[in-house]
Amino acid sequence: DGRIKWQSRSMGDPVRRGDRLFLAAGDFVFCAMSDGPVVWKKALVNDGSIELKDGKVIVRSKGSYVALDESSGE
């Protein structure tokens, strides 16, 4: 039906850029279209903090910062 059904606790607030939402959720980082479909999902232990900067998704993982490509999650 186009909606995201969340079955885990959310660690922090999602960040929006245009029609995409980015969320760090403890064990994964997600990018989804605002109308539901997931664009990419990356397995990465994180503390729930998330920031967008210079085309990168910045999350804190195991005491350091990890930068993922905003469009692919790599």
Backbone hydrogen bonds, N-H to C=O, Kabsch-Sander energy under -0.5 kcal/mol:
donor,donor_aa,acceptor,acceptor_aa,energy
6,W,4,I,-0.7
11,M,24,A,-0.6
12,G,24,A,-0.8
15,V,22,F,-2.6
17,R,20,R,-2.4
20,R,17,R,-2.0
21,L,32,A,-3.2
22,F,15,V,-2.9
23,L,30,F,-2.0
25,A,23,L,-0.6
25,A,28,F,-3.1
27,D,25,A,-1.3
29,V,42,K,-2.3
30,F,23,L,-2.8
31,C,40,W,-2.4
32,A,21,L,-2.5
33,M,37,P,-3.2
34,S,19,D,-3.2
36,G,33,M,-2.3
39,V,31,C,-2.7
40,W,31,C,-1.6
42,K,29,V,-2.9
44,L,27,D,-1.9
44,L,42,K,-0.7
46,N,26,G,-2.6
47,D,60,R,-1.8
51,E,58,I,-1.6
53,K,56,K,-2.4
56,K,53,K,-1.6
57,V,68,L,-3.2
58,I,51,E,-3.5
58,I,56,K,-0.6
59,V,57,V,-0.5
59,V,66,V,-2.3
60,R,49,S,-0.6
61,S,59,V,-0.6
61,S,64,S,-3.1
64,S,61,S,-1.7
66,V,59,V,-3.1
68,L,57,V,-2.6
68,L,66,V,-0.5
70,E,55,G,-2.5
73,G,69,D,-2.6
